[in-house]
Amino acid sequence: MDYPLNCVPDHPKESTKHVCIFGTGDFGRSLGYKLLQCGYTVIFGSRDPNSSNLIPKGAEVLKHEEAAKKSTIIVIAIHREHYDFLTGFADILEGKVLVDVSNNLKINQYPESNAEHLASLLPGAKVVKAFNTVSAWALQSGTLDASKQVFICGDDAKAKEAVAEVARSLGLTPLDQGSLLAANEIENYPLQLFPMWRLPFYICAGFTILIFLYCLVIEVFYPCATNKEDTSYLIAISIPNRVFPIVSLILLALVYLPGIIAAIIQLYRGTKYSRFPDWLDKWMLCRKQLGLVALAYAFLHAIYTLVMPIRYYVRWWADKYLMNQIKGNTTYPFQNHYAWMSDSYVALGILGFFFYMLLGITSLPSVSNAVNWREFRFVQSKLGYLTLVLSTAHTLVYGGDRFIFGPFYRWYLPPAFVVSLIIPCAVLVMKFILVIPCLDQRLTKIRQGWERGAKC
């Protein structure tokens, strides 16, 4: 028998194993189809065996009671509201492994988890929570790359191992989460919407709104209030193309700032065996997501910059510049230092964006799994700081002599690019201080287990 690539039966006798599935919905049918592909004998339990026309070919359909007698592993692929009918043949389910795959419509919908509720209805059965994090579509299409982990919990070790064996045979990765008390957390997991992305999104949204309003004040409100000039057209392209790089640079700096704060705390405490504050732990756990959001904003900045030459506003100014030379019969002289600044600004931006992309690519699981820890750390740390240096230098060269040019300070407010440099420059300065040999050596000793005042 030919097995699909993602089915890994461990022994030839796998084909003799029986799995019973209660429920002929999308998930039940998809799981049954996958089990058949991997050499299992599948029996479906249904209220009306003759009405199930979509059952995978090769599977047997029987009444619930008859199907339960043919297998020691029974997958309960029905909703919690319908569990009560199982008590009608509780004696048949005595000692059976019941695999609860159900999910709810919202987090903590019931006081107890579905699996615990099932166990209370059938105390003689061995209830195991599993497969609820795998979608019917993934099972049917075979695209299991995004959902290979199967969280398993239950009070019977042998029952959990039996279910884990089935998961491994399907090409999935079982993860034992402990007793049935963990079922509530497992059931809430598929209902969470980007849990690791919330803090980065909030930080990004906050900085985006603040920088946008800041640019709006100095580029739209100021000309309107002082010269009655309407520059609202800048809201479409120019202001976003300031907001995106500024927020991107700030977010990139925030990726490396928690590591510096952690190093300062360790130097102050003289040990690595003391917990960081909760806010710092949460910050450090979302650094990857912060970096990817920063990369997305940098990508938007690159796209917006490419469309600049085709804008009406830019072409109008270029034509006006040319006409002024013609009318005045003058030629503005070529200024070498401005050419150097312009080319340096663009070159630093290109290099910074290249390393930005490299950081994003290496953060992908398929790439990070192909490199060892030293290689991954080199890219994410050393090249990460190089990206921050290049991006900061890109902004500094862009500013040029405008840092001290009065007309750019409107209502005594500095230009937006000046604001963008505060956090990145602070991070780079603190990092430079920490790599001073005396501090770096002390920090290395602490991270190797040395403690201040500890007796040998």
KOLLODREN-478666 format. One record per residue (C-alpha): residue in three letters; x, y, z; residue number from 1. Coordinates in Angstrom, 1 decimal, padded with zeros to 4 digits. Last residue first. Example, Ala and Ser with C-alpha at 12.3 -4.5 7.8 and 13.67 -1.06 7.14 Angstrom:
<recs>
r|xx|yy|zz|k
SER|013.7|-001.1|007.1|2 .
ALA|012.3|-004.5|007.8|1 .
</recs>
This chain:
<recs>
r|xx|yy|zz|k
CYS|032.8|029.5|045.4|456 .
LYS|030.9|032.1|047.5|455 .
ALA|028.5|034.4|045.7|454 .
GLY|029.0|038.1|046.3|453 .
ARG|028.2|039.1|042.7|452 .
GLU|027.0|036.1|040.8|451 .
TRP|028.7|034.2|037.9|450 .
GLY|026.5|031.9|035.9|449 .
GLN|027.7|032.4|032.3|448 .
ARG|025.4|035.3|031.8|447 .
ILE|027.1|037.1|034.7|446 .
LYS|030.5|036.4|033.3|445 .
THR|029.5|037.8|029.9|444 .
LEU|028.1|040.9|031.5|443 .
ARG|031.3|041.5|033.4|442 .
GLN|033.3|041.1|030.2|441 .
ASP|031.1|043.5|028.3|440 .
LEU|031.3|046.1|031.0|439 .
CYS|035.1|046.2|031.2|438 .
PRO|035.4|045.8|027.4|437 .
ILE|033.1|048.7|026.4|436 .
VAL|030.3|046.9|024.5|435 .
LEU|027.7|048.2|027.0|434 .
ILE|028.6|051.8|026.3|433 .
PHE|028.1|051.4|022.6|432 .
LYS|024.8|049.7|023.2|431 .
MET|023.7|052.6|025.3|430 .
VAL|024.6|055.1|022.5|429 .
LEU|022.9|052.9|019.9|428 .
VAL|019.7|052.7|021.8|427 .
ALA|019.6|056.5|022.6|426 .
CYS|020.3|057.2|018.9|425 .
PRO|017.4|054.9|017.9|424 .
ILE|015.0|056.4|020.5|423 .
ILE|015.6|060.1|019.6|422 .
LEU|016.1|059.8|015.9|421 .
SER|012.5|059.8|014.8|420 .
VAL|011.9|063.2|016.5|419 .
VAL|014.5|064.8|014.3|418 .
PHE|012.9|063.3|011.2|417 .
ALA|009.6|065.0|012.2|416 .
PRO|011.1|068.4|012.0|415 .
PRO|011.5|070.2|015.3|414 .
LEU|008.6|072.2|016.8|413 .
TYR|009.2|075.8|017.7|412 .
TRP|005.9|076.7|016.0|411 .
ARG|007.6|075.5|012.8|410 .
TYR|011.3|074.5|013.1|409 .
PHE|012.1|073.9|009.4|408 .
PRO|012.4|077.6|008.8|407 .
GLY|015.3|077.8|011.3|406 .
PHE|017.9|075.5|009.6|405 .
ILE|019.9|073.8|012.3|404 .
PHE|018.9|070.2|011.7|403 .
ARG|018.2|071.1|008.1|402 .
ASP|022.0|071.0|007.4|401 .
GLY|021.8|067.3|006.6|400 .
GLY|018.4|065.8|007.6|399 .
TYR|018.6|063.1|005.0|398 .
VAL|022.1|062.3|006.1|397 .
LEU|020.8|061.7|009.7|396 .
THR|017.9|059.6|008.5|395 .
HIS|020.1|057.3|006.4|394 .
ALA|022.6|057.2|009.3|393 .
THR|019.7|055.9|011.5|392 .
SER|018.8|053.3|009.0|391 .
LEU|022.4|052.2|008.5|390 .
VAL|023.0|052.0|012.3|389 .
LEU|019.8|050.1|012.9|388 .
THR|020.6|047.6|010.1|387 .
LEU|024.1|047.1|011.6|386 .
TYR|022.4|046.5|014.9|385 .
GLY|020.3|043.7|013.3|384 .
LEU|023.3|042.4|011.4|383 .
LYS|025.1|041.8|014.8|382 .
SER|022.0|040.6|016.7|381 .
GLN|019.5|038.8|014.4|380 .
VAL|022.1|037.6|011.9|379 .
PHE|024.8|036.7|014.4|378 .
ARG|022.2|035.1|016.7|377 .
PHE|020.9|032.9|013.9|376 .
GLU|024.4|031.8|012.9|375 .
ARG|025.3|031.0|016.5|374 .
TRP|022.1|029.1|017.0|373 .
ASN|022.5|026.9|013.9|372 .
VAL|020.8|027.6|010.6|371 .
ALA|018.1|025.6|008.7|370 .
ASN|015.5|026.0|011.4|369 .
SER|015.7|029.8|011.0|368 .
VAL|014.9|029.5|007.3|367 .
SER|011.7|027.4|007.5|366 .
PRO|010.7|029.2|010.7|365 .
LEU|010.9|032.7|009.0|364 .
SER|013.0|035.1|011.1|363 .
THR|015.9|034.7|008.6|362 .
ILE|013.8|036.3|005.9|361 .
GLY|012.8|039.4|008.0|360 .
LEU|016.4|040.0|009.0|359 .
LEU|017.6|039.8|005.4|358 .
MET|014.8|042.2|004.3|357 .
TYR|016.0|044.8|006.9|356 .
PHE|019.6|044.1|005.7|355 .
PHE|018.5|045.1|002.2|354 .
PHE|016.5|048.1|003.5|353 .
GLY|019.5|049.5|005.3|352 .
LEU|021.7|049.0|002.2|351 .
ILE|019.2|050.8|000.0|350 .
GLY|018.6|053.6|002.5|349 .
LEU|022.4|054.1|003.1|348 .
ALA|022.8|054.4|-000.7|347 .
VAL|020.0|056.9|-001.1|346 .
TYR|021.3|059.2|001.7|345 .
SER|024.8|058.8|000.4|344 .
ASP|023.7|059.8|-003.2|343 .
SER|021.9|062.9|-001.9|342 .
MET|024.6|063.9|000.4|341 .
TRP|027.3|063.5|-002.2|340 .
ALA|025.3|065.5|-004.8|339 .
TYR|024.7|068.2|-002.2|338 .
HIS|028.4|068.3|-001.6|337 .
ASN|029.1|068.7|-005.3|336 .
GLN|026.9|071.7|-005.9|335 .
PHE|026.1|072.1|-009.6|334 .
PRO|025.5|075.8|-010.4|333 .
TYR|022.0|077.1|-011.0|332 .
THR|021.8|078.3|-014.6|331 .
THR|020.5|081.7|-015.3|330 .
ASN|018.5|083.3|-018.1|329 .
GLY|016.0|084.5|-015.4|328 .
LYS|013.0|083.3|-017.4|327 .
ILE|014.8|080.0|-018.4|326 .
GLN|016.1|079.3|-014.9|325 .
ASN|012.7|080.0|-013.3|324 .
MET|011.1|077.8|-015.9|323 .
LEU|013.3|074.8|-014.9|322 .
TYR|012.4|075.2|-011.2|321 .
LYS|008.7|075.6|-012.1|320 .
ASP|008.8|072.4|-014.2|319 .
ALA|010.4|070.5|-011.3|318 .
TRP|007.9|071.9|-008.8|317 .
TRP|005.0|070.9|-011.0|316 .
ARG|006.4|067.4|-011.5|315 .
VAL|006.7|066.9|-007.8|314 .
TYR|003.1|068.1|-007.1|313 .
TYR|001.7|066.0|-010.0|312 .
ARG|003.3|062.8|-008.6|311 .
ILE|005.2|060.6|-011.1|310 .
PRO|008.6|061.2|-009.5|309 .
MET|007.4|060.2|-006.0|308 .
VAL|006.1|056.7|-006.9|307 .
LEU|009.3|055.0|-005.9|306 .
THR|009.3|056.7|-002.5|305 .
TYR|005.9|055.3|-001.6|304 .
ILE|007.0|051.8|-002.5|303 .
ALA|010.2|052.1|-000.3|302 .
HIS|008.2|053.6|002.6|301 .
LEU|005.7|050.7|002.4|300 .
PHE|008.6|048.2|002.6|299 .
ALA|009.9|050.1|005.6|298 .
TYR|006.5|049.9|007.3|297 .
ALA|006.3|046.1|006.6|296 .
LEU|009.9|045.7|008.0|295 .
ALA|008.9|047.5|011.2|294 .
VAL|005.9|045.2|011.6|293 .
LEU|008.3|042.3|011.2|292 .
GLY|010.6|043.7|013.8|291 .
LEU|007.9|044.2|016.3|290 .
GLN|006.7|040.6|015.7|289 .
LYS|010.1|039.3|016.4|288 .
ARG|010.5|041.4|019.5|287 .
CYS|007.2|040.1|021.0|286 .
LEU|008.7|037.9|023.7|285 .
MET|011.1|040.7|024.8|284 .
TRP|008.3|043.1|025.5|283 .
LYS|006.3|040.6|027.5|282 .
ASP|009.3|039.8|029.7|281 .
LEU|010.0|043.5|030.1|280 .
TRP|006.5|044.2|031.3|279 .
ASP|006.6|041.3|033.7|278 .
PRO|009.7|042.6|035.4|277 .
PHE|012.9|040.5|034.9|276 .
ARG|013.3|037.4|037.1|275 .
SER|016.5|037.0|039.1|274 .
TYR|019.0|034.3|038.3|273 .
LYS|021.1|036.3|035.9|272 .
THR|023.1|037.9|038.6|271 .
GLY|025.0|041.1|039.5|270 .
ARG|021.7|043.0|040.2|269 .
TYR|022.9|046.2|038.5|268 .
LEU|024.7|044.4|035.7|267 .
GLN|021.7|042.1|035.2|266 .
ILE|019.3|045.1|035.1|265 .
ILE|021.6|046.9|032.6|264 .
ALA|021.7|043.8|030.3|263 .
ALA|017.9|043.5|030.5|262 .
ILE|017.5|047.2|029.5|261 .
ILE|019.8|046.6|026.5|260 .
GLY|017.9|043.5|025.4|259 .
PRO|014.6|045.5|025.8|258 .
LEU|016.0|048.3|023.5|257 .
TYR|016.8|046.0|020.6|256 .
VAL|013.4|045.5|019.0|255 .
LEU|012.4|049.1|020.2|254 .
ALA|015.1|050.5|017.8|253 .
LEU|013.4|048.7|014.9|252 .
LEU|010.1|050.0|016.0|251 .
ILE|011.4|053.6|016.1|250 .
LEU|013.0|053.2|012.6|249 .
SER|009.7|051.8|011.2|248 .
VAL|007.7|054.5|012.8|247 .
ILE|009.8|057.2|011.2|246 .
PRO|010.0|055.4|007.8|245 .
PHE|006.2|055.0|007.6|244 .
VAL|005.2|058.4|009.0|243 .
ARG|007.2|060.4|006.5|242 .
ASN|005.9|058.6|003.5|241 .
PRO|002.4|058.8|005.0|240 .
ILE|002.8|062.6|005.2|239 .
SER|003.9|063.0|001.5|238 .
ILE|001.4|060.6|-000.1|237 .
ALA|-002.2|061.3|000.6|236 .
ILE|-002.0|063.8|003.5|235 .
LEU|000.2|066.1|001.4|234 .
TYR|-002.9|067.2|-000.6|233 .
SER|-003.9|069.2|002.6|232 .
THR|-001.4|071.9|001.7|231 .
ASP|-003.8|074.8|001.5|230 .
GLU|-001.9|078.0|002.2|229 .
LYS|-003.5|080.7|004.3|228 .
ASN|000.0|081.8|005.1|227 .
THR|000.3|081.4|008.9|226 .
ALA|-002.6|079.3|009.9|225 .
CYS|-002.8|077.2|006.7|224 .
PRO|000.9|076.7|006.5|223 .
TYR|001.0|075.6|010.2|222 .
PHE|-002.0|073.3|010.0|221 .
VAL|-000.8|071.2|007.0|220 .
GLU|002.9|070.5|007.4|219 .
ILE|003.7|071.2|011.1|218 .
VAL|000.4|070.0|012.6|217 .
LEU|-000.2|067.1|010.2|216 .
CYS|003.3|065.9|010.7|215 .
TYR|002.7|065.7|014.5|214 .
LEU|-000.8|064.1|013.9|213 .
PHE|000.8|061.4|011.7|212 .
ILE|003.6|060.9|014.2|211 .
LEU|001.1|060.3|017.1|210 .
ILE|-001.2|058.1|015.1|209 .
THR|001.6|055.9|013.8|208 .
PHE|003.3|055.7|017.2|207 .
GLY|000.1|054.4|018.9|206 .
ALA|-000.7|052.1|016.0|205 .
CYS|002.7|050.5|016.1|204 .
ILE|002.7|050.1|019.9|203 .
TYR|-000.8|048.6|019.8|202 .
PHE|000.1|046.3|016.8|201 .
PRO|003.3|045.2|018.6|200 .
LEU|001.3|044.4|021.8|199 .
ARG|-001.4|042.5|019.9|198 .
TRP|000.9|040.4|017.7|197 .
MET|001.7|037.6|020.1|196 .
PRO|-002.0|036.8|020.6|195 .
PHE|-002.9|037.0|016.9|194 .
LEU|-006.6|036.4|017.3|193 .
GLN|-007.2|033.7|020.0|192 .
LEU|-010.0|031.4|019.3|191 .
PRO|-007.8|028.4|018.3|190 .
TYR|-006.1|028.6|021.8|189 .
ASN|-009.2|028.8|023.9|188 .
GLU|-009.8|025.0|023.6|187 .
ILE|-006.2|024.2|024.6|186 .
GLU|-006.5|026.6|027.6|185 .
ASN|-009.7|024.9|028.8|184 .
ALA|-008.2|021.4|028.2|183 .
ALA|-005.3|022.1|030.5|182 .
LEU|-007.3|020.6|033.5|181 .
LEU|-007.4|017.4|031.5|180 .
SER|-003.9|016.6|032.7|179 .
GLY|-000.6|017.5|031.1|178 .
GLN|000.1|019.5|027.9|177 .
ASP|001.6|016.7|025.9|176 .
LEU|002.6|018.0|022.4|175 .
PRO|001.8|015.8|019.4|174 .
THR|003.5|016.6|016.1|173 .
LEU|001.4|015.7|013.1|172 .
GLY|002.3|013.4|010.2|171 .
LEU|-000.9|011.4|010.4|170 .
SER|000.9|008.5|012.1|169 .
ARG|002.2|010.9|014.6|168 .
ALA|-001.3|012.0|015.5|167 .
VAL|-002.5|008.4|015.9|166 .
GLU|000.5|007.6|018.2|165 .
ALA|-000.3|010.7|020.3|164 .
VAL|-003.9|009.4|020.7|163 .
ALA|-002.5|006.1|022.1|162 .
GLU|000.0|007.9|024.2|161 .
LYS|-002.8|010.1|025.7|160 .
ALA|-004.8|007.0|026.6|159 .
LYS|-001.8|005.3|028.2|158 .
ALA|-001.2|008.4|030.4|157 .
ASP|-004.8|008.7|031.6|156 .
ASP|-005.8|012.1|033.0|155 .
GLY|-005.8|013.9|029.6|154 .
CYS|-004.1|016.5|027.5|153 .
ILE|-003.0|016.7|023.9|152 .
PHE|-002.0|019.7|021.8|151 .
VAL|-001.5|018.8|018.2|150 .
GLN|001.2|020.8|016.4|149 .
LYS|001.3|020.4|012.6|148 .
SER|-000.9|023.5|011.9|147 .
ALA|000.9|025.8|009.4|146 .
ASP|002.7|023.1|007.5|145 .
LEU|-000.3|020.8|007.4|144 .
THR|-001.3|021.4|003.8|143 .
GLY|-002.8|018.0|003.1|142 .
SER|-005.9|019.4|001.5|141 .
GLN|-008.3|017.4|003.6|140 .
LEU|-006.5|017.7|006.9|139 .
ALA|-005.7|021.4|006.4|138 .
TRP|-009.3|022.1|005.5|137 .
ALA|-010.7|020.3|008.5|136 .
SER|-008.5|022.5|010.7|135 .
VAL|-006.0|021.3|013.3|134 .
THR|-006.1|023.0|016.7|133 .
ASN|-008.9|020.8|018.0|132 .
PHE|-006.9|017.7|017.3|131 .
ALA|-006.7|016.6|021.0|130 .
LYS|-008.5|016.5|024.4|129 .
VAL|-008.4|013.0|025.9|128 .
VAL|-011.3|011.4|027.8|127 .
LYS|-010.8|007.9|029.3|126 .
ALA|-014.4|006.6|029.8|125 .
GLY|-016.0|005.4|033.0|124 .
PRO|-016.8|008.9|034.2|123 .
LEU|-019.0|009.5|031.1|122 .
LEU|-021.0|012.7|031.7|121 .
SER|-018.2|014.3|033.9|120 .
ALA|-015.6|013.4|031.3|119 .
LEU|-017.6|015.1|028.6|118 .
HIS|-017.9|018.2|030.7|117 .
GLU|-014.1|018.1|031.3|116 .
ALA|-013.5|017.8|027.5|115 .
ASN|-015.8|020.7|026.8|114 .
SER|-014.0|022.9|029.3|113 .
GLU|-015.7|024.1|032.4|112 .
PRO|-017.4|027.4|033.2|111 .
TYR|-018.6|027.7|029.6|110 .
GLN|-017.8|030.2|026.8|109 .
ASN|-014.3|030.7|028.2|108 .
ILE|-013.1|032.2|024.8|107 .
LYS|-015.8|032.4|022.1|106 .
LEU|-017.6|030.1|019.6|105 .
ASN|-016.4|026.9|021.2|104 .
ASN|-014.1|024.1|020.0|103 .
SER|-014.6|020.3|019.8|102 .
VAL|-012.0|017.6|019.2|101 .
ASP|-012.7|015.4|022.2|100 .
VAL|-011.0|012.0|021.9|99 .
LEU|-012.8|009.3|023.9|98 .
VAL|-010.5|006.4|024.8|97 .
LYS|-012.8|003.5|025.8|96 .
GLY|-012.9|002.1|029.3|95 .
GLU|-016.7|002.2|029.6|94 .
LEU|-018.1|003.5|026.2|93 .
ILE|-020.4|000.4|025.9|92 .
ASP|-021.7|001.0|029.4|91 .
ALA|-022.3|004.7|028.7|90 .
PHE|-024.8|003.7|026.0|89 .
GLY|-027.6|006.3|026.6|88 .
THR|-025.0|008.6|028.2|87 .
LEU|-023.7|009.5|024.7|86 .
PHE|-027.0|011.2|023.9|85 .
ASP|-026.0|014.0|026.3|84 .
TYR|-023.0|015.2|024.2|83 .
HIS|-025.2|017.0|021.7|82 .
GLU|-024.7|020.6|023.1|81 .
ARG|-021.0|020.0|023.2|80 .
HIS|-020.8|019.9|019.4|79 .
ILE|-019.8|016.7|017.6|78 .
ALA|-016.5|015.2|016.5|77 .
ILE|-016.1|012.7|019.4|76 .
VAL|-013.2|010.6|018.1|75 .
ILE|-013.5|007.0|019.5|74 .
ILE|-010.4|005.0|020.2|73 .
THR|-011.1|001.4|021.6|72 .
SER|-012.8|000.4|018.4|71 .
LYS|-015.5|-001.9|017.1|70 .
LYS|-018.0|-001.7|019.9|69 .
ALA|-018.4|002.1|019.5|68 .
ALA|-019.6|001.6|015.9|67 .
GLU|-022.5|-000.6|017.0|66 .
GLU|-023.7|001.9|019.6|65 .
HIS|-023.3|004.9|017.3|64 .
LYS|-025.2|003.2|014.4|63 .
LEU|-022.9|002.2|011.6|62 .
VAL|-021.0|003.7|008.7|61 .
GLU|-017.9|001.9|007.4|60 .
ALA|-015.1|003.8|005.7|59 .
GLY|-013.6|002.7|002.3|58 .
LYS|-014.9|005.7|000.3|57 .
PRO|-015.0|008.8|002.5|56 .
ILE|-018.5|009.6|003.9|55 .
LEU|-020.3|012.2|001.8|54 .
ASN|-023.6|010.2|001.3|53 .
SER|-024.5|009.9|005.0|52 .
SER|-028.2|009.2|004.9|51 .
ASN|-028.1|005.4|005.2|50 .
PRO|-026.1|005.4|008.5|49 .
ASP|-028.8|007.4|010.3|48 .
ARG|-027.8|008.5|013.8|47 .
SER|-024.2|008.1|012.8|46 .
GLY|-021.0|006.4|014.0|45 .
PHE|-018.3|006.3|011.4|44 .
ILE|-015.8|003.4|011.3|43 .
VAL|-012.3|003.9|010.0|42 .
THR|-009.7|001.2|009.4|41 .
TYR|-006.4|002.9|009.5|40 .
GLY|-003.7|002.8|006.7|39 .
CYS|-002.6|006.5|006.5|38 .
GLN|-004.9|007.4|003.7|37 .
LEU|-007.8|006.0|005.7|36 .
LEU|-006.9|008.2|008.7|35 .
LYS|-006.8|011.2|006.4|34 .
TYR|-010.2|010.5|005.0|33 .
GLY|-011.6|010.0|008.5|32 .
LEU|-010.1|013.3|009.7|31 .
SER|-011.7|015.1|006.8|30 .
ARG|-015.1|013.4|007.3|29 .
GLY|-015.1|014.2|011.0|28 .
PHE|-014.0|017.8|010.4|27 .
ASP|-016.6|018.6|007.8|26 .
GLY|-019.5|016.9|009.6|25 .
THR|-020.1|013.1|009.9|24 .
GLY|-019.9|012.9|013.7|23 .
PHE|-018.8|010.1|016.0|22 .
ILE|-015.5|008.7|014.6|21 .
CYS|-014.3|005.2|015.4|20 .
VAL|-010.6|004.3|014.8|19 .
HIS|-009.5|000.8|014.1|18 .
LYS|-006.0|-000.5|013.7|17 .
THR|-005.4|-003.3|011.2|16 .
SER|-003.6|-001.0|008.7|15 .
GLU|-001.1|000.0|011.4|14 .
LYS|000.1|-003.7|011.5|13 .
PRO|002.9|-002.7|009.0|12 .
HIS|004.5|-000.6|011.8|11 .
ASP|005.4|003.0|012.3|10 .
PRO|002.8|004.6|010.0|9 .
VAL|004.1|007.9|008.8|8 .
CYS|001.6|009.8|006.7|7 .
ASN|002.9|013.2|005.4|6 .
LEU|004.3|011.6|002.2|5 .
PRO|001.1|009.8|001.4|4 .
TYR|001.2|006.0|001.9|3 .
ASP|001.3|003.5|-000.9|2 .
MET|000.0|000.0|000.0|1 .
</recs>
